[in-house]
Every structure is written in structure tokens, then in C-alpha cells.
Amino acid sequence: MDQLIKLDYMDETNKGPEVVYQIENALEDFPKFGVFDKMQRTFIVTSSKDILYVNMVEEIEVDIDDAEGISDIKNIIYKNNHFYIIANKKD
């Protein structure tokens, strides 16, 4: 299973990585990048083939590429409380 971890290099008592969230829907490939909301409660993580939306507070995961039929992710931005995804439709 994939994990979201937190590293705090500014904390002198840093005890290493802390698991913040355990991702249930594994990505098919290595993650390329992720985008968080301002409060760091929700995020989208992508690989070359997958887009996964995660709400860590409510423990909700949505496999966006399957739900919306998209792939070949080009970019994701977060603005005005919304995520915007630039991608191509699957064949």
C-alpha cells in the first residue's frame, strides 16, 4: 500500500517519517506529482496513468481516471477551493 508521509526537518526532535495517510487505491505507476488544498486536508496525486483524489478527513478516495475516463495527465492546479485537471480522454 502507498503512504503519504510527513518529514519535518525543522523539528530538532524529528524521529523520521510520520505516516499521515494510508492510500487504499494503489497507483499503477510511480507518482509524478501531487497538489494539496490550502488546509492540506484533500489532495490529488498522479502518475502517468492514474489520478487519485483523497479527502484525508473523511477518508474518501476517488479514482478520477476511471470515473471520468481520462488519462495522460498534463497538469493539476488548485484555485478558489477547486482542483482543475488538464488531461486527455482515454481511447
N, CA, C and O atoms as a GROMACS GRO file, in nm:
protein
  364
    1MET      N    1   0.083  -0.119   0.000
    1MET     CA    2   0.000   0.000   0.000
    1MET      C    3   0.087   0.125   0.000
    1MET      O    4   0.196   0.129   0.058
    2ASP      N    5   0.036   0.226  -0.066
    2ASP     CA    6   0.107   0.353  -0.072
    2ASP      C    7   0.075   0.436   0.052
    2ASP      O    8  -0.032   0.422   0.111
    3GLN      N    9   0.168   0.520   0.089
    3GLN     CA   10   0.150   0.604   0.207
    3GLN      C   11   0.187   0.748   0.175
    3GLN      O   12   0.275   0.776   0.095
    4LEU      N   13   0.117   0.838   0.241
    4LEU     CA   14   0.156   0.978   0.241
    4LEU      C   15   0.231   1.000   0.371
    4LEU      O   16   0.178   0.974   0.480
    5ILE      N   17   0.354   1.047   0.360
    5ILE     CA   18   0.434   1.066   0.481
    5ILE      C   19   0.471   1.212   0.499
    5ILE      O   20   0.471   1.290   0.404
    6LYS      N   21   0.503   1.247   0.623
    6LYS     CA   22   0.544   1.383   0.657
    6LYS      C   23   0.685   1.377   0.714
    6LYS      O   24   0.716   1.294   0.800
    7LEU      N   25   0.770   1.466   0.664
    7LEU     CA   26   0.905   1.480   0.716
    7LEU      C   27   0.920   1.622   0.766
    7LEU      O   28   0.886   1.716   0.694
    8ASP      N   29   0.970   1.641   0.887
    8ASP     CA   30   0.986   1.775   0.944
    8ASP      C   31   1.133   1.796   0.978
    8ASP      O   32   1.179   1.758   1.086
    9TYR      N   33   1.205   1.857   0.886
    9TYR     CA   34   1.347   1.880   0.907
    9TYR      C   35   1.375   1.997   1.000
    9TYR      O   36   1.487   2.012   1.048
   10MET      N   37   1.275   2.081   1.026
   10MET     CA   38   1.293   2.196   1.114
   10MET      C   39   1.276   2.157   1.261
   10MET      O   40   1.319   2.232   1.349
   11ASP      N   41   1.215   2.044   1.289
   11ASP     CA   42   1.193   1.996   1.425
   11ASP      C   43   1.318   1.922   1.472
   11ASP      O   44   1.356   1.820   1.413
   12GLU      N   45   1.382   1.970   1.576
   12GLU     CA   46   1.504   1.908   1.626
   12GLU      C   47   1.480   1.769   1.683
   12GLU      O   48   1.573   1.689   1.692
   13THR      N   49   1.357   1.740   1.721
   13THR     CA   50   1.325   1.607   1.774
   13THR      C   51   1.272   1.515   1.665
   13THR      O   52   1.210   1.412   1.693
   14ASN      N   53   1.297   1.551   1.540
   14ASN     CA   54   1.249   1.473   1.427
   14ASN      C   55   1.286   1.326   1.444
   14ASN      O   56   1.403   1.291   1.457
   15LYS      N   57   1.184   1.242   1.445
   15LYS     CA   58   1.206   1.098   1.464
   15LYS      C   59   1.192   1.022   1.333
   15LYS      O   60   1.174   0.900   1.334
   16GLY      N   61   1.199   1.092   1.221
   16GLY     CA   62   1.187   1.027   1.091
   16GLY      C   63   1.049   1.046   1.031
   16GLY      O   64   0.970   1.126   1.080
   17PRO      N   65   1.021   0.972   0.925
   17PRO     CA   66   0.893   0.988   0.855
   17PRO      C   67   0.774   0.951   0.943
   17PRO      O   68   0.778   0.855   1.019
   18GLU      N   69   0.667   1.031   0.930
   18GLU     CA   70   0.541   1.004   1.001
   18GLU      C   71   0.435   0.976   0.895
   18GLU      O   72   0.413   1.058   0.806
   19VAL      N   73   0.368   0.862   0.904
   19VAL     CA   74   0.262   0.828   0.810
   19VAL      C   75   0.141   0.915   0.842
   19VAL      O   76   0.087   0.911   0.952
   20VAL      N   77   0.100   0.995   0.741
   20VAL     CA   78  -0.014   1.085   0.757
   20VAL      C   79  -0.142   1.020   0.705
   20VAL      O   80  -0.249   1.039   0.761
   21TYR      N   81  -0.128   0.942   0.597
   21TYR     CA   82  -0.246   0.877   0.538
   21TYR      C   83  -0.202   0.751   0.465
   21TYR      O   84  -0.100   0.749   0.397
   22GLN      N   85  -0.280   0.646   0.479
   22GLN     CA   86  -0.258   0.518   0.411
   22GLN      C   87  -0.349   0.514   0.289
   22GLN      O   88  -0.471   0.510   0.304
   23ILE      N   89  -0.292   0.515   0.169
   23ILE     CA   90  -0.371   0.517   0.045
   23ILE      C   91  -0.415   0.375   0.012
   23ILE      O   92  -0.332   0.284   0.002
   24GLU      N   93  -0.546   0.356  -0.005
   24GLU     CA   94  -0.603   0.224  -0.032
   24GLU      C   95  -0.596   0.188  -0.181
   24GLU      O   96  -0.570   0.073  -0.216
   25ASN      N   97  -0.619   0.286  -0.269
   25ASN     CA   98  -0.617   0.263  -0.413
   25ASN      C   99  -0.476   0.285  -0.466
   25ASN      O  100  -0.434   0.399  -0.487
   26ALA      N  101  -0.405   0.179  -0.487
   26ALA     CA  102  -0.266   0.190  -0.532
   26ALA      C  103  -0.258   0.245  -0.674
   26ALA      O  104  -0.342   0.214  -0.758
   27LEU      N  105  -0.158   0.328  -0.698
   27LEU     CA  106  -0.134   0.380  -0.832
   27LEU      C  107  -0.067   0.271  -0.916
   27LEU      O  108   0.008   0.188  -0.863
   28GLU      N  109  -0.095   0.271  -1.047
   28GLU     CA  110  -0.036   0.171  -1.136
   28GLU      C  111   0.111   0.198  -1.164
   28GLU      O  112   0.184   0.109  -1.206
   29ASP      N  113   0.154   0.321  -1.140
   29ASP     CA  114   0.291   0.363  -1.171
   29ASP      C  115   0.340   0.451  -1.056
   29ASP      O  116   0.262   0.485  -0.967
   30PHE      N  117   0.466   0.488  -1.058
   30PHE     CA  118   0.519   0.577  -0.954
   30PHE      C  119   0.452   0.714  -0.962
   30PHE      O  120   0.424   0.762  -1.072
   31PRO      N  121   0.426   0.777  -0.849
   31PRO     CA  122   0.365   0.911  -0.851
   31PRO      C  123   0.455   1.012  -0.922
   31PRO      O  124   0.578   1.009  -0.908
   32LYS      N  125   0.392   1.101  -0.999
   32LYS     CA  126   0.466   1.210  -1.064
   32LYS      C  127   0.461   1.336  -0.981
   32LYS      O  128   0.563   1.400  -0.957
   33PHE      N  129   0.341   1.372  -0.935
   33PHE     CA  130   0.328   1.490  -0.851
   33PHE      C  131   0.194   1.487  -0.779
   33PHE      O  132   0.105   1.409  -0.812
   34GLY      N  133   0.181   1.574  -0.680
   34GLY     CA  134   0.058   1.587  -0.605
   34GLY      C  135   0.028   1.733  -0.578
   34GLY      O  136   0.119   1.816  -0.573
   35VAL      N  137  -0.100   1.764  -0.562
   35VAL     CA  138  -0.145   1.900  -0.534
   35VAL      C  139  -0.240   1.894  -0.415
   35VAL      O  140  -0.334   1.815  -0.413
   36PHE      N  141  -0.214   1.979  -0.315
   36PHE     CA  142  -0.295   1.984  -0.194
   36PHE      C  143  -0.381   2.109  -0.191
   36PHE      O  144  -0.348   2.210  -0.254
   37ASP      N  145  -0.494   2.102  -0.117
   37ASP     CA  146  -0.570   2.224  -0.091
   37ASP      C  147  -0.495   2.306   0.015
   37ASP      O  148  -0.396   2.259   0.071
   38LYS      N  149  -0.543   2.426   0.041
   38LYS     CA  150  -0.473   2.516   0.133
   38LYS      C  151  -0.464   2.461   0.275
   38LYS      O  152  -0.364   2.484   0.344
   39MET      N  153  -0.566   2.390   0.319
   39MET     CA  154  -0.568   2.335   0.455
   39MET      C  155  -0.498   2.199   0.464
   39MET      O  156  -0.485   2.142   0.573
   40GLN      N  157  -0.453   2.146   0.352
   40GLN     CA  158  -0.386   2.016   0.343
   40GLN      C  159  -0.472   1.903   0.397
   40GLN      O  160  -0.425   1.813   0.467
   41ARG      N  161  -0.600   1.910   0.363
   41ARG     CA  162  -0.694   1.804   0.401
   41ARG      C  163  -0.731   1.716   0.283
   41ARG      O  164  -0.762   1.598   0.299
   42THR      N  165  -0.727   1.774   0.163
   42THR     CA  166  -0.755   1.699   0.042
   42THR      C  167  -0.638   1.717  -0.055
   42THR      O  168  -0.568   1.818  -0.052
   43PHE      N  169  -0.619   1.617  -0.139
   43PHE     CA  170  -0.512   1.628  -0.239
   43PHE      C  171  -0.544   1.539  -0.357
   43PHE      O  172  -0.628   1.449  -0.350
   44ILE      N  173  -0.474   1.566  -0.466
   44ILE     CA  174  -0.477   1.480  -0.583
   44ILE      C  175  -0.334   1.439  -0.611
   44ILE      O  176  -0.244   1.522  -0.616
   45VAL      N  177  -0.314   1.310  -0.630
   45VAL     CA  178  -0.182   1.256  -0.664
   45VAL      C  179  -0.196   1.187  -0.800
   45VAL      O  180  -0.296   1.122  -0.828
   46THR      N  181  -0.092   1.203  -0.883
   46THR     CA  182  -0.099   1.145  -1.016
   46THR      C  183   0.025   1.063  -1.049
   46THR      O  184   0.134   1.085  -0.995
   47SER      N  185   0.004   0.970  -1.139
   47SER     CA  186   0.114   0.902  -1.207
   47SER      C  187   0.088   0.927  -1.356
   47SER      O  188  -0.001   1.005  -1.390
   48SER      N  189   0.163   0.863  -1.442
   48SER     CA  190   0.140   0.884  -1.585
   48SER      C  191   0.004   0.830  -1.630
   48SER      O  192  -0.048   0.872  -1.732
   49LYS      N  193  -0.053   0.736  -1.554
   49LYS     CA  194  -0.178   0.672  -1.593
   49LYS      C  195  -0.293   0.695  -1.496
   49LYS      O  196  -0.408   0.672  -1.531
   50ASP      N  197  -0.264   0.739  -1.374
   50ASP     CA  198  -0.366   0.746  -1.270
   50ASP      C  199  -0.383   0.887  -1.215
   50ASP      O  200  -0.290   0.968  -1.213
   51ILE      N  201  -0.507   0.914  -1.169
   51ILE     CA  202  -0.537   1.035  -1.093
   51ILE      C  203  -0.620   0.990  -0.974
   51ILE      O  204  -0.727   0.931  -0.990
   52LEU      N  205  -0.572   1.018  -0.854
   52LEU     CA  206  -0.642   0.978  -0.734
   52LEU      C  207  -0.670   1.101  -0.648
   52LEU      O  208  -0.578   1.172  -0.609
   53TYR      N  209  -0.800   1.125  -0.618
   53TYR     CA  210  -0.841   1.231  -0.526
   53TYR      C  211  -0.856   1.169  -0.388
   53TYR      O  212  -0.915   1.062  -0.374
   54VAL      N  213  -0.802   1.237  -0.287
   54VAL     CA  214  -0.810   1.186  -0.150
   54VAL      C  215  -0.856   1.296  -0.056
   54VAL      O  216  -0.800   1.406  -0.055
   55ASN      N  217  -0.959   1.266   0.023
   55ASN     CA  218  -1.002   1.352   0.132
   55ASN      C  219  -0.959   1.279   0.260
   55ASN      O  220  -1.020   1.179   0.298
   56MET      N  221  -0.854   1.329   0.324
   56MET     CA  222  -0.798   1.258   0.439
   56MET      C  223  -0.887   1.267   0.562
   56MET      O  224  -0.883   1.178   0.647
   57VAL      N  225  -0.966   1.373   0.574
   57VAL     CA  226  -1.053   1.390   0.691
   57VAL      C  227  -1.167   1.289   0.688
   57VAL      O  228  -1.195   1.222   0.788
   58GLU      N  229  -1.233   1.277   0.572
   58GLU     CA  230  -1.347   1.186   0.558
   58GLU      C  231  -1.305   1.048   0.509
   58GLU      O  232  -1.389   0.959   0.493
   59GLU      N  233  -1.175   1.029   0.483
   59GLU     CA  234  -1.119   0.904   0.433
   59GLU      C  235  -1.190   0.857   0.307
   59GLU      O  236  -1.234   0.742   0.297
   60ILE      N  237  -1.201   0.949   0.210
   60ILE     CA  238  -1.263   0.921   0.081
   60ILE      C  239  -1.155   0.922  -0.026
   60ILE      O  240  -1.070   1.012  -0.030
   61GLU      N  241  -1.158   0.822  -0.112
   61GLU     CA  242  -1.067   0.816  -0.226
   61GLU      C  243  -1.150   0.796  -0.353
   61GLU      O  244  -1.240   0.712  -0.357
   62VAL      N  245  -1.119   0.875  -0.455
   62VAL     CA  246  -1.188   0.863  -0.583
   62VAL      C  247  -1.083   0.843  -0.692
   62VAL      O  248  -0.992   0.925  -0.708
   63ASP      N  249  -1.096   0.735  -0.765
   63ASP     CA  250  -1.008   0.706  -0.878
   63ASP      C  251  -1.061   0.786  -0.997
   63ASP      O  252  -1.146   0.737  -1.072
   64ILE      N  253  -1.012   0.907  -1.014
   64ILE     CA  254  -1.068   1.001  -1.112
   64ILE      C  255  -1.049   0.953  -1.254
   64ILE      O  256  -1.138   0.971  -1.337
   65ASP      N  257  -0.935   0.892  -1.285
   65ASP     CA  258  -0.914   0.848  -1.424
   65ASP      C  259  -1.016   0.744  -1.466
   65ASP      O  260  -1.061   0.746  -1.581
   66ASP      N  261  -1.055   0.654  -1.376
   66ASP     CA  262  -1.160   0.556  -1.408
   66ASP      C  263  -1.298   0.620  -1.409
   66ASP      O  264  -1.378   0.593  -1.499
   67ALA      N  265  -1.326   0.705  -1.311
   67ALA     CA  266  -1.459   0.768  -1.300
   67ALA      C  267  -1.488   0.861  -1.418
   67ALA      O  268  -1.602   0.869  -1.464
   68GLU      N  269  -1.386   0.932  -1.466
   68GLU     CA  270  -1.408   1.032  -1.570
   68GLU      C  271  -1.355   0.991  -1.707
   68GLU      O  272  -1.377   1.061  -1.806
   69GLY      N  273  -1.286   0.878  -1.714
   69GLY     CA  274  -1.235   0.831  -1.842
   69GLY      C  275  -1.124   0.918  -1.900
   69GLY      O  276  -1.122   0.946  -2.020
   70ILE      N  277  -1.032   0.962  -1.814
   70ILE     CA  278  -0.922   1.046  -1.860
   70ILE      C  279  -0.788   0.980  -1.831
   70ILE      O  280  -0.778   0.893  -1.744
   71SER      N  281  -0.686   1.022  -1.905
   71SER     CA  282  -0.550   0.973  -1.883
   71SER      C  283  -0.454   1.078  -1.936
   71SER      O  284  -0.495   1.187  -1.976
   72ASP      N  285  -0.326   1.044  -1.937
   72ASP     CA  286  -0.223   1.134  -1.988
   72ASP      C  287  -0.234   1.272  -1.922
   72ASP      O  288  -0.257   1.372  -1.990
   73ILE      N  289  -0.219   1.274  -1.791
   73ILE     CA  290  -0.235   1.396  -1.712
   73ILE      C  291  -0.125   1.495  -1.747
   73ILE      O  292  -0.007   1.461  -1.748
   74LYS      N  293  -0.165   1.618  -1.776
   74LYS     CA  294  -0.070   1.723  -1.812
   74LYS      C  295  -0.041   1.816  -1.695
   74LYS      O  296   0.074   1.855  -1.673
   75ASN      N  297  -0.146   1.852  -1.619
   75ASN     CA  298  -0.127   1.945  -1.509
   75ASN      C  299  -0.248   1.942  -1.416
   75ASN      O  300  -0.359   1.907  -1.458
   76ILE      N  301  -0.226   1.979  -1.291
   76ILE     CA  302  -0.334   1.994  -1.193
   76ILE      C  303  -0.305   2.121  -1.114
   76ILE      O  304  -0.192   2.142  -1.069
   77ILE      N  305  -0.406   2.204  -1.096
   77ILE     CA  306  -0.390   2.322  -1.010
   77ILE      C  307  -0.505   2.326  -0.911
   77ILE      O  308  -0.611   2.268  -0.933
   78TYR      N  309  -0.482   2.395  -0.802
   78TYR     CA  310  -0.585   2.418  -0.700
   78TYR      C  311  -0.603   2.568  -0.688
   78TYR      O  312  -0.508   2.641  -0.660
   79LYS      N  313  -0.728   2.614  -0.709
   79LYS     CA  314  -0.757   2.757  -0.700
   79LYS      C  315  -0.902   2.775  -0.662
   79LYS      O  316  -0.991   2.705  -0.712
   80ASN      N  317  -0.927   2.870  -0.572
   80ASN     CA  318  -1.064   2.902  -0.529
   80ASN      C  319  -1.141   2.779  -0.483
   80ASN      O  320  -1.257   2.760  -0.520
   81ASN      N  321  -1.077   2.696  -0.402
   81ASN     CA  322  -1.139   2.576  -0.343
   81ASN      C  323  -1.176   2.469  -0.444
   81ASN      O  324  -1.263   2.386  -0.416
   82HIS      N  325  -1.112   2.468  -0.561
   82HIS     CA  326  -1.138   2.367  -0.663
   82HIS      C  327  -1.006   2.316  -0.721
   82HIS      O  328  -0.908   2.389  -0.731
   83PHE      N  329  -1.008   2.188  -0.758
   83PHE     CA  330  -0.897   2.130  -0.833
   83PHE      C  331  -0.934   2.135  -0.981
   83PHE      O  332  -1.047   2.106  -1.019
   84TYR      N  333  -0.837   2.171  -1.064
   84TYR     CA  334  -0.855   2.172  -1.209
   84TYR      C  335  -0.752   2.078  -1.270
   84TYR      O  336  -0.632   2.089  -1.241
   85ILE      N  337  -0.799   1.987  -1.354
   85ILE     CA  338  -0.714   1.884  -1.413
   85ILE      C  339  -0.708   1.905  -1.563
   85ILE      O  340  -0.811   1.916  -1.629
   86ILE      N  341  -0.588   1.910  -1.618
   86ILE     CA  342  -0.570   1.915  -1.762
   86ILE      C  343  -0.519   1.776  -1.803
   86ILE      O  344  -0.411   1.733  -1.763
   87ALA      N  345  -0.599   1.709  -1.885
   87ALA     CA  346  -0.567   1.572  -1.926
   87ALA      C  347  -0.636   1.541  -2.058
   87ALA      O  348  -0.715   1.621  -2.109
   88ASN      N  349  -0.606   1.425  -2.113
   88ASN     CA  350  -0.670   1.378  -2.236
   88ASN      C  351  -0.771   1.270  -2.203
   88ASN      O  352  -0.759   1.201  -2.101
   89LYS      N  353  -0.870   1.254  -2.287
   89LYS     CA  354  -0.967   1.145  -2.272
   89LYS      C  355  -0.900   1.013  -2.309
   89LYS      O  356  -0.812   1.008  -2.395
   90LYS      N  357  -0.942   0.907  -2.242
   90LYS     CA  358  -0.891   0.773  -2.277
   90LYS      C  359  -0.946   0.732  -2.414
   90LYS      O  360  -1.053   0.776  -2.455
   91ASP      N  361  -0.870   0.648  -2.482
   91ASP     CA  362  -0.916   0.599  -2.614
   91ASP      C  363  -1.031   0.504  -2.599
   91ASP      O  364  -1.083   0.453  -2.699
   0.00000   0.00000   0.00000
